[in-house]
Amino acid sequence: MLYPSDSAKVEFDKVSREFFNHFKTKVHNFSIELIYKRDTENLKIEVMTKRKIFEKFAEKNPLLKDLDDLMRFDLT
């Protein structure tokens, strides 16, 4: 099982024991093992700067881009 962060694994551990015990009983296979591995490949941490936030809003409202061109906002 891949998990994105330690906190996600903790939350999964809270419900996994009961779920997998029920699952193993249902399929009559008690030799199923779970192997946990941290999924660092898909975990992307993006720092949201003021410029990125502005660009995100400008995608939704193109007039903001025109306003930025006119006013020359300092979003550094």
DAMOMO-V938324 format. One record per residue. RES is the residue in three letters. SS is DSSP state (H for helix, E for strand, L for the rest). PHI is phi in whole degrees, 0 to 359 (999 if undefined). NEAR is the number of other C-alpha atoms within 8 Angstrom. Layout:
res->RES ss->SS phi->PHI near->NEAR
res->RES ss->SS phi->PHI near->NEAR
This chain:
res->MET ss->L phi->999 near->6
res->LEU ss->E phi->261 near->7
res->TYR ss->E phi->226 near->11
res->PRO ss->L phi->281 near->11
res->SER ss->L phi->207 near->8
res->ASP ss->H phi->295 near->7
res->SER ss->H phi->292 near->6
res->ALA ss->H phi->293 near->9
res->LYS ss->H phi->294 near->10
res->VAL ss->H phi->298 near->8
res->GLU ss->H phi->295 near->8
res->PHE ss->H phi->293 near->8
res->ASP ss->H phi->299 near->8
res->LYS ss->H phi->297 near->7
res->VAL ss->H phi->252 near->8
res->SER ss->H phi->290 near->8
res->ARG ss->H phi->301 near->8
res->GLU ss->H phi->296 near->7
res->PHE ss->H phi->297 near->8
res->PHE ss->H phi->288 near->8
res->ASN ss->H phi->297 near->8
res->HIS ss->H phi->294 near->8
res->PHE ss->H phi->296 near->8
res->LYS ss->H phi->299 near->11
res->THR ss->H phi->293 near->9
res->LYS ss->H phi->296 near->6
res->VAL ss->H phi->266 near->6
res->HIS ss->L phi->56 near->6
res->ASN ss->L phi->224 near->7
res->PHE ss->L phi->264 near->6
res->SER ss->L phi->263 near->4
res->ILE ss->L phi->291 near->6
res->GLU ss->L phi->241 near->4
res->LEU ss->L phi->252 near->5
res->ILE ss->L phi->241 near->5
res->TYR ss->L phi->265 near->7
res->LYS ss->E phi->217 near->7
res->ARG ss->E phi->285 near->8
res->ASP ss->L phi->266 near->10
res->THR ss->L phi->276 near->6
res->GLU ss->L phi->290 near->5
res->ASN ss->L phi->268 near->6
res->LEU ss->L phi->275 near->7
res->LYS ss->L phi->239 near->5
res->ILE ss->L phi->257 near->4
res->GLU ss->L phi->247 near->4
res->VAL ss->L phi->274 near->4
res->MET ss->L phi->269 near->7
res->THR ss->L phi->273 near->7
res->LYS ss->H phi->298 near->8
res->ARG ss->H phi->295 near->9
res->LYS ss->H phi->295 near->8
res->ILE ss->H phi->297 near->9
res->PHE ss->H phi->298 near->8
res->GLU ss->H phi->297 near->8
res->LYS ss->H phi->295 near->8
res->PHE ss->H phi->291 near->9
res->ALA ss->H phi->293 near->11
res->GLU ss->H phi->296 near->7
res->LYS ss->H phi->282 near->6
res->ASN ss->L phi->228 near->8
res->PRO ss->L phi->299 near->8
res->LEU ss->H phi->295 near->7
res->LEU ss->H phi->295 near->9
res->LYS ss->H phi->294 near->9
res->ASP ss->H phi->296 near->8
res->LEU ss->H phi->296 near->9
res->ASP ss->H phi->296 near->9
res->ASP ss->H phi->298 near->8
res->LEU ss->H phi->285 near->6
res->MET ss->H phi->266 near->6
res->ARG ss->L phi->53 near->7
res->PHE ss->L phi->295 near->6
res->ASP ss->L phi->263 near->4
res->LEU ss->L phi->249 near->5
res->THR ss->L phi->267 near->5
